[in-house]
């Protein structure tokens, strides 16, 4: 069994929002300002290792007892922006989704009912005190949801092949661009096809984006999925371009072209999702 420090899974992708310091009230703003001046801030792998460490005890700790004081940090045009981890909140949200994804016997074996029940009770009490809380990070396991690609253009794609470190594939765009693209995609979908899962998903993402400062940065990080799309498949992945092509075809009245672009996108990610059941 590999040491915890060498773990590179799970196969998860992340949609993150980095907000400028001005978006945070005091005293949180001062905390993040001091935090950003650190010589080194934690990476996504650091966050993953800490989360996995909580699953080692018996019984496991599905949700941290205390909220994380860490964040990802970047600069946008000289302005410091941070993406708080909010690990505890995301743990509660993930636990709710897990109940819908796993059969009850398997879920009970992984996380006993008494553990889940206590976590749910803690979350309910916390929500009463924090009704407007929302995560800065969304996570998806074994796929990148198609709707996420609507926020980005192919020109914003950043790809670094695997070398001494793992490969990196991500997109970054200003918040105003992300919101504009969601609005355009929704308009095209609503004018040409019936309401469906893609439309509903875009509405949900659009509402989430509205919660943040307009000068934020939005990032799609393939994260651990680079290990499921290794080599040429990763280098050739142009999912944002495929979705943009499909939306443009809809706007032009080219239903066949839109169907072909969307089919390429869906098939690519179906093949990745199927890997979770591989022996």
Steps between C-alpha positions, in 0.01 A plus 500: 500500500650839402581752769235763550738769377519334158125472440388671178138385485202537517417560138329833561470829313441839662318820411645781715433869553781730616365823651695824552577588861251789479217245475557377855376678813727563794658327684510234225652744251799564725541127559521429128731798442746359755451151364582607143833641613624159612809370326313181411127425494353148480427332168204294384694185588550630853125547533437151366747335738346672801152388398610140448673497837162556668370177346768283660369493861233254611230618478597738218454877526296591190486871586777695680419612852630851425482707182822536302685831517680427173442623146644497150661831406565667164544848352278654235641818344697567817202440729528220756210255474426206727288188477421379854498122538197488732574130542240447770215648298602306191520182708139541607388569143693198368346277767152599383591411141658171607169382642352533150789328320571185702274205589400506867692180598824631347452844652436346844822300470707804405335750734283350778152654539586640843793692347287640218220587737728702726648681200152586371394634840815712523437639152139591579609694808778672308265602217269670746789726600636539144201501262682683218817290496618357167815319388765662284582157355281246323625145454408232249628142518585299184385773263489868420131592476425619147342822631832611654655534155247767407688745724823487295643537151757277336749791502498489882614138508833446681668164450829382647608146400617258765864539597656459844154595629155397381344664195282807549194600300296800606299797376490847659274790415376828655167474680334744261588276206376188676165661579466635146565159347250329728236756401572451127492121530169508688349731241604268217370191678165652596438631149572171326433198723278400790615537859742222590784401731751731328270800534421420863869455575590834341232676704646351816857601411386846399329556834813384681720742306271790590595450866854627440678830438485607132881532485556141605689237301333171404713188457426151372773259611502141370673404825538123540319434172829556318585144611187365332567695179871438477715558193350586161141493628579780743702703250221474242216580740326816372174465691435873536544541124257213433231654719555845348469346153174334598354823643605695190337238277175531696505876458553454125211256473732208425343228712708224343829679567395572857413134553835383366699737723299407807530128423881527489498672836264255668679194363840628617379540858293183499821309423667665800207429735503136395856466631372510858350157443811354336669210676 
